[in-house]
Amino acid sequence: MRWIAVLVALACAAPALAEDALRFRVDPAWPKPLPNNWIMGQAAGVAVDGEDRIWVVQRPRTLTDDEKAASLNPPRTRCCVPAPPVLVFDQEGNLLKAWGGPGQGYDWPQNEHGIHVDHKGFVWLAGNGEQDGQILKFTQDGRFVMQIGKSGPQTDSRDTTRLGRPAQVQVDPATNEVYVADGYYNHRIIVFDAETGAFKRMWGAYGEPPTDVALGTYDPAAAPARQFRNPVHCVQVARDGLVYVCDRTNNRVQVFRSDGAFVKEFSVEPQTRANGSVWELALWPDEAQTFLMNADGANNEVRTLRREDGATVGRFGRNGRMAGDFHWVHNLAVDSRGNVFTTEVDTGKRAQKFLFQGDMVLRKRTP
């Protein structure tokens, strides 16, 4: 009977093991404690640069008085004070630099959101505050370079002079164009020249003109919506020119050519009725970019999607507070070694590192 029980257990485990095309292990010691009595608020974005440094944008204004008690006047406790919004870590979790916040010549976001480091080393930031309608471009030391759009009252998805609470940006190295997932107010992908900020093109779901018609609550039994729901939460440009868009609360990924022509779509956990299953995507760093890593802040897991058809071939994480668990996992990024870095918002307020457990041949990242 004991052997029968063992065989049954192995049989039950086999499908789960076979499903995991990629395997990961949390590094519970990453990152190291912040210096200067600093504490991190909601961690709203993460990116990896050409030297495999990890960039996190966080929200100091989301800290409670209890969390930032040492910064109050008079101080209430010995710890802590808010860290600057932009934090840069090395692979071991050491903090290398920190900067960000309001300054001359630009509108710092009311609510920090995405971060991206492009092929030239420039750092791009987005914000989804009520008045946010801009993206910002900086050097790696925090020197302001350019602002596209402006803050102020929101307009609509036809306006090409400003954005609508943009979530994330991605620069295509092949064309030096910046794609914006726009956003929490608008319902579109919009593209600008990354040097001049000039408007190039835009589109909505299925490559159609974007509209702002209210779609109501997502219903998994209904026909697929013909427009993006808010938020349009991420955009990723693959080396083959395909553009992947997170239509978060429609629980789907839509795929386009760079001119906005619709190619295909695939659903991800379509029965999710909370705040969406497709929060973030990152391309796997092999030559073919075989997989998409998908952060799902509703189901609180990271899954591996086959890029060809969106099939789920692996997953890790669950809702919880321990190392390797998630609460509102918001963004992720993958380094050249296949390690995955995640950030969490709401009350999660942390970044985590997951070590790739495998020997797949990966493509060296271009600095």
Contacts in CASP RR format, 6 or more apart in sequence:
PFRMAT RR
TARGET T0000
AUTHOR 0000-0000-0000
METHOD contacts of the structure
MODEL  1
MRWIAVLVALACAAPALAEDALRFRVDPAWPKPLPNNWIMGQAAGVAVDG
EDRIWVVQRPRTLTDDEKAASLNPPRTRCCVPAPPVLVFDQEGNLLKAWG
GPGQGYDWPQNEHGIHVDHKGFVWLAGNGEQDGQILKFTQDGRFVMQIGK
SGPQTDSRDTTRLGRPAQVQVDPATNEVYVADGYYNHRIIVFDAETGAFK
RMWGAYGEPPTDVALGTYDPAAAPARQFRNPVHCVQVARDGLVYVCDRTN
NRVQVFRSDGAFVKEFSVEPQTRANGSVWELALWPDEAQTFLMNADGANN
EVRTLRREDGATVGRFGRNGRMAGDFHWVHNLAVDSRGNVFTTEVDTGKR
AQKFLFQGDMVLRKRTP
19 312 0 8 1.000
19 313 0 8 1.000
19 314 0 8 1.000
19 315 0 8 1.000
20 304 0 8 1.000
20 313 0 8 1.000
20 314 0 8 1.000
20 315 0 8 1.000
21 291 0 8 1.000
21 304 0 8 1.000
21 306 0 8 1.000
21 313 0 8 1.000
21 314 0 8 1.000
22 284 0 8 1.000
22 291 0 8 1.000
22 304 0 8 1.000
22 313 0 8 1.000
22 314 0 8 1.000
22 356 0 8 1.000
22 358 0 8 1.000
22 360 0 8 1.000
23 356 0 8 1.000
23 357 0 8 1.000
23 358 0 8 1.000
24 302 0 8 1.000
24 316 0 8 1.000
24 340 0 8 1.000
24 354 0 8 1.000
24 355 0 8 1.000
24 356 0 8 1.000
24 357 0 8 1.000
25 354 0 8 1.000
25 355 0 8 1.000
25 357 0 8 1.000
26 323 0 8 1.000
26 324 0 8 1.000
26 352 0 8 1.000
26 353 0 8 1.000
26 354 0 8 1.000
26 355 0 8 1.000
27 352 0 8 1.000
27 353 0 8 1.000
27 354 0 8 1.000
27 355 0 8 1.000
28 323 0 8 1.000
28 324 0 8 1.000
30 89 0 8 1.000
30 92 0 8 1.000
30 93 0 8 1.000
30 352 0 8 1.000
30 353 0 8 1.000
31 54 0 8 1.000
31 89 0 8 1.000
31 93 0 8 1.000
31 94 0 8 1.000
31 95 0 8 1.000
31 351 0 8 1.000
31 353 0 8 1.000
32 92 0 8 1.000
32 93 0 8 1.000
32 94 0 8 1.000
32 95 0 8 1.000
34 40 0 8 1.000
34 83 0 8 1.000
34 87 0 8 1.000
34 95 0 8 1.000
35 95 0 8 1.000
36 81 0 8 1.000
36 83 0 8 1.000
37 70 0 8 1.000
37 78 0 8 1.000
37 79 0 8 1.000
37 80 0 8 1.000
37 81 0 8 1.000
38 80 0 8 1.000
38 81 0 8 1.000
38 82 0 8 1.000
38 83 0 8 1.000
38 84 0 8 1.000
38 98 0 8 1.000
39 63 0 8 1.000
39 67 0 8 1.000
39 68 0 8 1.000
39 79 0 8 1.000
39 80 0 8 1.000
39 81 0 8 1.000
39 82 0 8 1.000
39 83 0 8 1.000
40 56 0 8 1.000
40 58 0 8 1.000
40 83 0 8 1.000
40 87 0 8 1.000
40 349 0 8 1.000
40 350 0 8 1.000
40 351 0 8 1.000
41 58 0 8 1.000
41 59 0 8 1.000
41 60 0 8 1.000
41 62 0 8 1.000
41 63 0 8 1.000
41 67 0 8 1.000
41 82 0 8 1.000
41 83 0 8 1.000
41 349 0 8 1.000
42 58 0 8 1.000
42 59 0 8 1.000
42 62 0 8 1.000
42 330 0 8 1.000
42 344 0 8 1.000
42 345 0 8 1.000
42 346 0 8 1.000
42 348 0 8 1.000
42 349 0 8 1.000
43 56 0 8 1.000
43 57 0 8 1.000
43 58 0 8 1.000
43 59 0 8 1.000
43 330 0 8 1.000
43 331 0 8 1.000
43 343 0 8 1.000
43 344 0 8 1.000
43 345 0 8 1.000
43 348 0 8 1.000
43 349 0 8 1.000
43 350 0 8 1.000
43 351 0 8 1.000
44 57 0 8 1.000
44 58 0 8 1.000
44 59 0 8 1.000
44 111 0 8 1.000
44 112 0 8 1.000
44 113 0 8 1.000
44 114 0 8 1.000
44 330 0 8 1.000
44 331 0 8 1.000
44 343 0 8 1.000
44 345 0 8 1.000
45 56 0 8 1.000
45 57 0 8 1.000
45 58 0 8 1.000
45 112 0 8 1.000
45 113 0 8 1.000
45 114 0 8 1.000
45 115 0 8 1.000
45 330 0 8 1.000
45 331 0 8 1.000
45 343 0 8 1.000
46 54 0 8 1.000
46 55 0 8 1.000
46 56 0 8 1.000
46 57 0 8 1.000
46 115 0 8 1.000
46 331 0 8 1.000
46 332 0 8 1.000
46 333 0 8 1.000
46 341 0 8 1.000
46 342 0 8 1.000
46 343 0 8 1.000
46 351 0 8 1.000
47 54 0 8 1.000
47 55 0 8 1.000
47 115 0 8 1.000
47 116 0 8 1.000
47 117 0 8 1.000
47 333 0 8 1.000
48 54 0 8 1.000
48 55 0 8 1.000
48 117 0 8 1.000
48 333 0 8 1.000
48 334 0 8 1.000
48 335 0 8 1.000
48 336 0 8 1.000
48 341 0 8 1.000
48 365 0 8 1.000
49 55 0 8 1.000
49 117 0 8 1.000
49 121 0 8 1.000
49 140 0 8 1.000
49 367 0 8 1.000
50 117 0 8 1.000
50 121 0 8 1.000
50 336 0 8 1.000
50 365 0 8 1.000
50 366 0 8 1.000
50 367 0 8 1.000
51 367 0 8 1.000
52 91 0 8 1.000
52 335 0 8 1.000
52 336 0 8 1.000
52 337 0 8 1.000
52 365 0 8 1.000
53 88 0 8 1.000
53 89 0 8 1.000
53 90 0 8 1.000
53 91 0 8 1.000
53 96 0 8 1.000
54 88 0 8 1.000
54 89 0 8 1.000
54 90 0 8 1.000
54 91 0 8 1.000
54 93 0 8 1.000
54 333 0 8 1.000
54 335 0 8 1.000
54 341 0 8 1.000
54 351 0 8 1.000
54 353 0 8 1.000
55 86 0 8 1.000
55 87 0 8 1.000
55 88 0 8 1.000
55 115 0 8 1.000
55 117 0 8 1.000
55 123 0 8 1.000
56 86 0 8 1.000
56 87 0 8 1.000
56 88 0 8 1.000
56 89 0 8 1.000
56 115 0 8 1.000
56 343 0 8 1.000
56 351 0 8 1.000
57 85 0 8 1.000
57 86 0 8 1.000
57 87 0 8 1.000
57 112 0 8 1.000
57 113 0 8 1.000
57 114 0 8 1.000
57 115 0 8 1.000
57 125 0 8 1.000
58 83 0 8 1.000
58 85 0 8 1.000
58 87 0 8 1.000
58 112 0 8 1.000
58 343 0 8 1.000
58 349 0 8 1.000
59 85 0 8 1.000
59 111 0 8 1.000
59 112 0 8 1.000
59 345 0 8 1.000
60 68 0 8 1.000
60 82 0 8 1.000
60 83 0 8 1.000
60 84 0 8 1.000
60 85 0 8 1.000
61 82 0 8 1.000
61 111 0 8 1.000
62 345 0 8 1.000
62 349 0 8 1.000
63 82 0 8 1.000
65 72 0 8 1.000
65 76 0 8 1.000
67 80 0 8 1.000
68 80 0 8 1.000
68 81 0 8 1.000
68 82 0 8 1.000
69 75 0 8 1.000
69 76 0 8 1.000
69 77 0 8 1.000
69 79 0 8 1.000
69 80 0 8 1.000
70 76 0 8 1.000
70 77 0 8 1.000
70 78 0 8 1.000
70 79 0 8 1.000
70 80 0 8 1.000
70 81 0 8 1.000
71 80 0 8 1.000
71 81 0 8 1.000
71 82 0 8 1.000
83 98 0 8 1.000
84 98 0 8 1.000
84 99 0 8 1.000
84 100 0 8 1.000
84 101 0 8 1.000
85 99 0 8 1.000
85 100 0 8 1.000
85 101 0 8 1.000
85 112 0 8 1.000
86 98 0 8 1.000
86 99 0 8 1.000
86 100 0 8 1.000
86 115 0 8 1.000
86 123 0 8 1.000
86 125 0 8 1.000
86 142 0 8 1.000
87 95 0 8 1.000
87 97 0 8 1.000
87 98 0 8 1.000
88 95 0 8 1.000
88 96 0 8 1.000
88 97 0 8 1.000
88 98 0 8 1.000
88 140 0 8 1.000
89 95 0 8 1.000
89 96 0 8 1.000
89 351 0 8 1.000
90 96 0 8 1.000
91 335 0 8 1.000
91 339 0 8 1.000
93 353 0 8 1.000
97 140 0 8 1.000
97 141 0 8 1.000
99 141 0 8 1.000
99 142 0 8 1.000
100 108 0 8 1.000
100 142 0 8 1.000
101 108 0 8 1.000
102 108 0 8 1.000
103 144 0 8 1.000
104 144 0 8 1.000
105 144 0 8 1.000
105 147 0 8 1.000
106 134 0 8 1.000
106 136 0 8 1.000
106 144 0 8 1.000
106 147 0 8 1.000
107 132 0 8 1.000
107 134 0 8 1.000
107 136 0 8 1.000
107 147 0 8 1.000
107 150 0 8 1.000
107 151 0 8 1.000
108 136 0 8 1.000
109 125 0 8 1.000
109 126 0 8 1.000
109 127 0 8 1.000
109 128 0 8 1.000
109 129 0 8 1.000
109 132 0 8 1.000
109 134 0 8 1.000
109 136 0 8 1.000
110 127 0 8 1.000
110 129 0 8 1.000
110 130 0 8 1.000
110 131 0 8 1.000
110 132 0 8 1.000
110 151 0 8 1.000
111 127 0 8 1.000
111 128 0 8 1.000
111 129 0 8 1.000
111 130 0 8 1.000
111 132 0 8 1.000
112 125 0 8 1.000
112 127 0 8 1.000
113 125 0 8 1.000
113 126 0 8 1.000
113 127 0 8 1.000
113 128 0 8 1.000
113 166 0 8 1.000
113 167 0 8 1.000
113 168 0 8 1.000
114 125 0 8 1.000
114 126 0 8 1.000
114 127 0 8 1.000
114 167 0 8 1.000
114 168 0 8 1.000
114 169 0 8 1.000
114 331 0 8 1.000
115 123 0 8 1.000
115 124 0 8 1.000
115 125 0 8 1.000
115 126 0 8 1.000
116 123 0 8 1.000
116 124 0 8 1.000
116 168 0 8 1.000
116 169 0 8 1.000
116 170 0 8 1.000
116 171 0 8 1.000
117 123 0 8 1.000
117 124 0 8 1.000
117 140 0 8 1.000
118 124 0 8 1.000
118 171 0 8 1.000
118 173 0 8 1.000
118 178 0 8 1.000
118 194 0 8 1.000
119 171 0 8 1.000
119 173 0 8 1.000
119 366 0 8 1.000
121 139 0 8 1.000
121 140 0 8 1.000
122 137 0 8 1.000
122 138 0 8 1.000
122 139 0 8 1.000
122 140 0 8 1.000
122 145 0 8 1.000
122 171 0 8 1.000
122 194 0 8 1.000
123 137 0 8 1.000
123 138 0 8 1.000
123 139 0 8 1.000
123 140 0 8 1.000
123 142 0 8 1.000
124 135 0 8 1.000
124 136 0 8 1.000
124 137 0 8 1.000
124 138 0 8 1.000
124 169 0 8 1.000
124 171 0 8 1.000
124 178 0 8 1.000
125 135 0 8 1.000
125 136 0 8 1.000
125 138 0 8 1.000
126 132 0 8 1.000
126 135 0 8 1.000
126 136 0 8 1.000
126 166 0 8 1.000
126 167 0 8 1.000
126 168 0 8 1.000
126 169 0 8 1.000
126 180 0 8 1.000
127 133 0 8 1.000
127 134 0 8 1.000
127 135 0 8 1.000
127 165 0 8 1.000
127 166 0 8 1.000
127 167 0 8 1.000
128 165 0 8 1.000
128 166 0 8 1.000
128 167 0 8 1.000
128 183 0 8 1.000
128 184 0 8 1.000
128 231 0 8 1.000
129 165 0 8 1.000
129 184 0 8 1.000
130 154 0 8 1.000
130 165 0 8 1.000
131 151 0 8 1.000
131 152 0 8 1.000
131 153 0 8 1.000
131 154 0 8 1.000
132 151 0 8 1.000
132 163 0 8 1.000
132 164 0 8 1.000
132 165 0 8 1.000
132 166 0 8 1.000
133 149 0 8 1.000
133 150 0 8 1.000
133 151 0 8 1.000
133 152 0 8 1.000
133 154 0 8 1.000
133 162 0 8 1.000
133 163 0 8 1.000
133 164 0 8 1.000
133 165 0 8 1.000
133 166 0 8 1.000
134 147 0 8 1.000
134 148 0 8 1.000
134 149 0 8 1.000
134 150 0 8 1.000
134 151 0 8 1.000
134 162 0 8 1.000
134 163 0 8 1.000
134 166 0 8 1.000
135 147 0 8 1.000
135 148 0 8 1.000
135 149 0 8 1.000
135 163 0 8 1.000
135 166 0 8 1.000
135 169 0 8 1.000
135 178 0 8 1.000
135 180 0 8 1.000
136 144 0 8 1.000
136 146 0 8 1.000
136 147 0 8 1.000
137 144 0 8 1.000
137 145 0 8 1.000
137 146 0 8 1.000
137 147 0 8 1.000
137 148 0 8 1.000
137 194 0 8 1.000
138 144 0 8 1.000
138 145 0 8 1.000
139 145 0 8 1.000
146 197 0 8 1.000
148 163 0 8 1.000
148 178 0 8 1.000
148 192 0 8 1.000
148 197 0 8 1.000
149 161 0 8 1.000
149 162 0 8 1.000
149 163 0 8 1.000
150 161 0 8 1.000
150 162 0 8 1.000
152 162 0 8 1.000
154 164 0 8 1.000
154 165 0 8 1.000
154 185 0 8 1.000
155 162 0 8 1.000
155 164 0 8 1.000
156 186 0 8 1.000
156 212 0 8 1.000
157 182 0 8 1.000
157 186 0 8 1.000
157 187 0 8 1.000
157 188 0 8 1.000
157 202 0 8 1.000
157 204 0 8 1.000
157 210 0 8 1.000
157 211 0 8 1.000
157 212 0 8 1.000
158 210 0 8 1.000
160 190 0 8 1.000
160 199 0 8 1.000
160 202 0 8 1.000
163 180 0 8 1.000
163 182 0 8 1.000
163 183 0 8 1.000
163 186 0 8 1.000
163 190 0 8 1.000
164 182 0 8 1.000
164 183 0 8 1.000
164 184 0 8 1.000
164 185 0 8 1.000
164 186 0 8 1.000
165 182 0 8 1.000
165 183 0 8 1.000
165 184 0 8 1.000
165 185 0 8 1.000
165 186 0 8 1.000
165 231 0 8 1.000
166 180 0 8 1.000
166 181 0 8 1.000
166 182 0 8 1.000
166 183 0 8 1.000
166 184 0 8 1.000
166 186 0 8 1.000
167 181 0 8 1.000
167 182 0 8 1.000
167 183 0 8 1.000
167 184 0 8 1.000
167 231 0 8 1.000
167 232 0 8 1.000
167 233 0 8 1.000
167 234 0 8 1.000
168 180 0 8 1.000
168 181 0 8 1.000
168 233 0 8 1.000
168 234 0 8 1.000
168 235 0 8 1.000
168 280 0 8 1.000
168 331 0 8 1.000
169 178 0 8 1.000
169 179 0 8 1.000
169 180 0 8 1.000
169 181 0 8 1.000
169 235 0 8 1.000
170 178 0 8 1.000
170 179 0 8 1.000
170 235 0 8 1.000
170 236 0 8 1.000
170 237 0 8 1.000
171 177 0 8 1.000
171 178 0 8 1.000
171 179 0 8 1.000
171 194 0 8 1.000
172 178 0 8 1.000
172 179 0 8 1.000
172 237 0 8 1.000
172 241 0 8 1.000
172 258 0 8 1.000
173 366 0 8 1.000
174 239 0 8 1.000
174 241 0 8 1.000
175 258 0 8 1.000
176 193 0 8 1.000
176 194 0 8 1.000
176 195 0 8 1.000
177 191 0 8 1.000
177 192 0 8 1.000
177 193 0 8 1.000
177 194 0 8 1.000
177 200 0 8 1.000
177 258 0 8 1.000
178 191 0 8 1.000
178 192 0 8 1.000
178 193 0 8 1.000
178 194 0 8 1.000
178 197 0 8 1.000
179 189 0 8 1.000
179 190 0 8 1.000
179 191 0 8 1.000
179 235 0 8 1.000
179 237 0 8 1.000
179 243 0 8 1.000
180 189 0 8 1.000
180 190 0 8 1.000
180 191 0 8 1.000
180 192 0 8 1.000
180 235 0 8 1.000
181 189 0 8 1.000
181 231 0 8 1.000
181 232 0 8 1.000
181 233 0 8 1.000
181 234 0 8 1.000
181 235 0 8 1.000
181 245 0 8 1.000
181 246 0 8 1.000
182 188 0 8 1.000
182 189 0 8 1.000
182 190 0 8 1.000
182 232 0 8 1.000
183 230 0 8 1.000
183 231 0 8 1.000
183 232 0 8 1.000
183 233 0 8 1.000
184 230 0 8 1.000
184 231 0 8 1.000
185 230 0 8 1.000
186 210 0 8 1.000
186 212 0 8 1.000
186 232 0 8 1.000
187 204 0 8 1.000
187 205 0 8 1.000
187 210 0 8 1.000
187 211 0 8 1.000
187 212 0 8 1.000
187 227 0 8 1.000
187 228 0 8 1.000
187 229 0 8 1.000
187 230 0 8 1.000
187 232 0 8 1.000
188 202 0 8 1.000
188 203 0 8 1.000
188 204 0 8 1.000
188 210 0 8 1.000
188 228 0 8 1.000
188 232 0 8 1.000
189 202 0 8 1.000
189 203 0 8 1.000
189 204 0 8 1.000
189 232 0 8 1.000
189 235 0 8 1.000
189 243 0 8 1.000
189 245 0 8 1.000
189 256 0 8 1.000
189 260 0 8 1.000
190 199 0 8 1.000
190 201 0 8 1.000
190 202 0 8 1.000
191 199 0 8 1.000
191 200 0 8 1.000
191 201 0 8 1.000
191 202 0 8 1.000
192 198 0 8 1.000
192 199 0 8 1.000
192 200 0 8 1.000
193 200 0 8 1.000
201 259 0 8 1.000
201 260 0 8 1.000
202 210 0 8 1.000
203 209 0 8 1.000
203 210 0 8 1.000
203 256 0 8 1.000
203 260 0 8 1.000
204 210 0 8 1.000
204 211 0 8 1.000
204 227 0 8 1.000
204 228 0 8 1.000
205 225 0 8 1.000
205 226 0 8 1.000
205 227 0 8 1.000
205 228 0 8 1.000
205 247 0 8 1.000
205 250 0 8 1.000
205 254 0 8 1.000
206 226 0 8 1.000
206 254 0 8 1.000
206 262 0 8 1.000
207 256 0 8 1.000
207 260 0 8 1.000
207 261 0 8 1.000
207 262 0 8 1.000
208 226 0 8 1.000
208 227 0 8 1.000
210 227 0 8 1.000
210 228 0 8 1.000
211 227 0 8 1.000
213 227 0 8 1.000
215 225 0 8 1.000
215 227 0 8 1.000
215 229 0 8 1.000
218 225 0 8 1.000
218 229 0 8 1.000
218 249 0 8 1.000
218 250 0 8 1.000
218 251 0 8 1.000
218 273 0 8 1.000
218 276 0 8 1.000
220 251 0 8 1.000
220 270 0 8 1.000
220 271 0 8 1.000
220 272 0 8 1.000
220 273 0 8 1.000
224 250 0 8 1.000
224 252 0 8 1.000
224 265 0 8 1.000
225 250 0 8 1.000
228 245 0 8 1.000
228 247 0 8 1.000
228 250 0 8 1.000
228 254 0 8 1.000
229 247 0 8 1.000
229 248 0 8 1.000
229 249 0 8 1.000
229 250 0 8 1.000
230 249 0 8 1.000
231 248 0 8 1.000
231 249 0 8 1.000
232 245 0 8 1.000
232 246 0 8 1.000
232 247 0 8 1.000
232 248 0 8 1.000
233 246 0 8 1.000
233 247 0 8 1.000
233 248 0 8 1.000
233 278 0 8 1.000
233 279 0 8 1.000
233 280 0 8 1.000
234 244 0 8 1.000
234 245 0 8 1.000
234 246 0 8 1.000
234 248 0 8 1.000
234 278 0 8 1.000
234 279 0 8 1.000
234 280 0 8 1.000
234 281 0 8 1.000
234 331 0 8 1.000
235 243 0 8 1.000
235 244 0 8 1.000
235 245 0 8 1.000
235 246 0 8 1.000
236 243 0 8 1.000
236 244 0 8 1.000
236 281 0 8 1.000
236 282 0 8 1.000
236 283 0 8 1.000
236 292 0 8 1.000
237 243 0 8 1.000
237 244 0 8 1.000
237 258 0 8 1.000
238 244 0 8 1.000
238 283 0 8 1.000
238 289 0 8 1.000
238 307 0 8 1.000
239 289 0 8 1.000
240 289 0 8 1.000
241 257 0 8 1.000
241 258 0 8 1.000
242 255 0 8 1.000
242 256 0 8 1.000
242 257 0 8 1.000
242 263 0 8 1.000
243 255 0 8 1.000
243 256 0 8 1.000
243 257 0 8 1.000
243 258 0 8 1.000
243 260 0 8 1.000
244 253 0 8 1.000
244 254 0 8 1.000
244 255 0 8 1.000
244 281 0 8 1.000
244 283 0 8 1.000
244 292 0 8 1.000
245 253 0 8 1.000
245 254 0 8 1.000
245 255 0 8 1.000
245 256 0 8 1.000
246 253 0 8 1.000
246 278 0 8 1.000
246 279 0 8 1.000
246 280 0 8 1.000
246 281 0 8 1.000
247 253 0 8 1.000
247 254 0 8 1.000
247 278 0 8 1.000
248 275 0 8 1.000
248 276 0 8 1.000
248 277 0 8 1.000
248 278 0 8 1.000
248 279 0 8 1.000
249 275 0 8 1.000
249 276 0 8 1.000
250 276 0 8 1.000
251 267 0 8 1.000
251 268 0 8 1.000
251 269 0 8 1.000
251 270 0 8 1.000
251 272 0 8 1.000
251 276 0 8 1.000
251 277 0 8 1.000
251 278 0 8 1.000
252 265 0 8 1.000
252 266 0 8 1.000
252 267 0 8 1.000
252 268 0 8 1.000
252 270 0 8 1.000
252 278 0 8 1.000
253 265 0 8 1.000
253 266 0 8 1.000
253 268 0 8 1.000
253 278 0 8 1.000
253 281 0 8 1.000
253 292 0 8 1.000
253 294 0 8 1.000
253 305 0 8 1.000
253 310 0 8 1.000
254 262 0 8 1.000
254 264 0 8 1.000
254 265 0 8 1.000
255 262 0 8 1.000
255 263 0 8 1.000
255 264 0 8 1.000
255 265 0 8 1.000
255 266 0 8 1.000
256 262 0 8 1.000
256 263 0 8 1.000
257 263 0 8 1.000
266 305 0 8 1.000
266 309 0 8 1.000
266 310 0 8 1.000
266 311 0 8 1.000
268 277 0 8 1.000
268 278 0 8 1.000
268 294 0 8 1.000
268 296 0 8 1.000
268 303 0 8 1.000
268 305 0 8 1.000
268 310 0 8 1.000
268 312 0 8 1.000
269 277 0 8 1.000
269 296 0 8 1.000
269 299 0 8 1.000
270 277 0 8 1.000
272 296 0 8 1.000
272 298 0 8 1.000
272 299 0 8 1.000
274 298 0 8 1.000
274 299 0 8 1.000
275 297 0 8 1.000
275 298 0 8 1.000
276 296 0 8 1.000
276 297 0 8 1.000
276 298 0 8 1.000
277 294 0 8 1.000
277 296 0 8 1.000
277 297 0 8 1.000
277 298 0 8 1.000
277 299 0 8 1.000
278 294 0 8 1.000
278 296 0 8 1.000
279 294 0 8 1.000
279 295 0 8 1.000
279 296 0 8 1.000
279 297 0 8 1.000
279 298 0 8 1.000
279 329 0 8 1.000
279 330 0 8 1.000
279 331 0 8 1.000
280 294 0 8 1.000
280 295 0 8 1.000
280 330 0 8 1.000
280 331 0 8 1.000
280 332 0 8 1.000
281 292 0 8 1.000
281 293 0 8 1.000
281 294 0 8 1.000
281 295 0 8 1.000
281 305 0 8 1.000
282 292 0 8 1.000
282 293 0 8 1.000
282 332 0 8 1.000
282 333 0 8 1.000
282 334 0 8 1.000
282 340 0 8 1.000
283 289 0 8 1.000
283 291 0 8 1.000
283 292 0 8 1.000
283 293 0 8 1.000
283 307 0 8 1.000
283 334 0 8 1.000
284 290 0 8 1.000
284 291 0 8 1.000
284 292 0 8 1.000
284 293 0 8 1.000
284 304 0 8 1.000
284 307 0 8 1.000
284 334 0 8 1.000
284 338 0 8 1.000
285 334 0 8 1.000
285 335 0 8 1.000
285 336 0 8 1.000
285 338 0 8 1.000
285 362 0 8 1.000
285 363 0 8 1.000
285 365 0 8 1.000
286 360 0 8 1.000
286 361 0 8 1.000
286 362 0 8 1.000
286 363 0 8 1.000
287 361 0 8 1.000
287 363 0 8 1.000
289 307 0 8 1.000
290 306 0 8 1.000
290 307 0 8 1.000
290 308 0 8 1.000
291 304 0 8 1.000
291 305 0 8 1.000
291 306 0 8 1.000
291 307 0 8 1.000
291 313 0 8 1.000
292 304 0 8 1.000
292 305 0 8 1.000
292 306 0 8 1.000
292 307 0 8 1.000
292 310 0 8 1.000
293 302 0 8 1.000
293 303 0 8 1.000
293 304 0 8 1.000
293 305 0 8 1.000
293 332 0 8 1.000
293 334 0 8 1.000
293 340 0 8 1.000
294 302 0 8 1.000
294 303 0 8 1.000
294 304 0 8 1.000
294 305 0 8 1.000
295 302 0 8 1.000
295 329 0 8 1.000
295 330 0 8 1.000
295 331 0 8 1.000
295 332 0 8 1.000
295 342 0 8 1.000
296 302 0 8 1.000
296 303 0 8 1.000
296 329 0 8 1.000
297 326 0 8 1.000
297 328 0 8 1.000
297 329 0 8 1.000
297 330 0 8 1.000
299 319 0 8 1.000
300 317 0 8 1.000
300 318 0 8 1.000
300 319 0 8 1.000
300 320 0 8 1.000
300 325 0 8 1.000
300 326 0 8 1.000
300 327 0 8 1.000
300 328 0 8 1.000
300 329 0 8 1.000
301 315 0 8 1.000
301 316 0 8 1.000
301 317 0 8 1.000
301 318 0 8 1.000
301 326 0 8 1.000
301 329 0 8 1.000
302 315 0 8 1.000
302 316 0 8 1.000
302 317 0 8 1.000
302 326 0 8 1.000
302 329 0 8 1.000
302 332 0 8 1.000
302 340 0 8 1.000
302 342 0 8 1.000
302 354 0 8 1.000
303 312 0 8 1.000
303 314 0 8 1.000
303 315 0 8 1.000
303 316 0 8 1.000
304 312 0 8 1.000
304 313 0 8 1.000
304 314 0 8 1.000
304 315 0 8 1.000
305 311 0 8 1.000
305 312 0 8 1.000
305 313 0 8 1.000
306 312 0 8 1.000
306 313 0 8 1.000
316 324 0 8 1.000
316 354 0 8 1.000
317 324 0 8 1.000
317 325 0 8 1.000
317 326 0 8 1.000
318 325 0 8 1.000
318 326 0 8 1.000
319 325 0 8 1.000
319 326 0 8 1.000
319 327 0 8 1.000
320 326 0 8 1.000
320 327 0 8 1.000
321 327 0 8 1.000
323 352 0 8 1.000
324 352 0 8 1.000
324 354 0 8 1.000
326 342 0 8 1.000
326 344 0 8 1.000
326 348 0 8 1.000
327 344 0 8 1.000
327 346 0 8 1.000
327 347 0 8 1.000
327 348 0 8 1.000
328 344 0 8 1.000
328 345 0 8 1.000
328 346 0 8 1.000
328 347 0 8 1.000
328 348 0 8 1.000
329 342 0 8 1.000
329 343 0 8 1.000
329 344 0 8 1.000
330 343 0 8 1.000
330 344 0 8 1.000
330 345 0 8 1.000
331 342 0 8 1.000
331 343 0 8 1.000
332 340 0 8 1.000
332 341 0 8 1.000
332 342 0 8 1.000
332 343 0 8 1.000
333 340 0 8 1.000
333 341 0 8 1.000
334 340 0 8 1.000
334 341 0 8 1.000
335 341 0 8 1.000
335 365 0 8 1.000
336 362 0 8 1.000
336 363 0 8 1.000
336 364 0 8 1.000
336 365 0 8 1.000
337 356 0 8 1.000
337 362 0 8 1.000
338 356 0 8 1.000
338 362 0 8 1.000
339 353 0 8 1.000
339 354 0 8 1.000
339 355 0 8 1.000
339 356 0 8 1.000
340 353 0 8 1.000
340 354 0 8 1.000
340 356 0 8 1.000
341 351 0 8 1.000
341 352 0 8 1.000
341 353 0 8 1.000
341 354 0 8 1.000
342 351 0 8 1.000
342 352 0 8 1.000
342 354 0 8 1.000
343 350 0 8 1.000
343 351 0 8 1.000
343 352 0 8 1.000
344 350 0 8 1.000
344 351 0 8 1.000
344 352 0 8 1.000
END
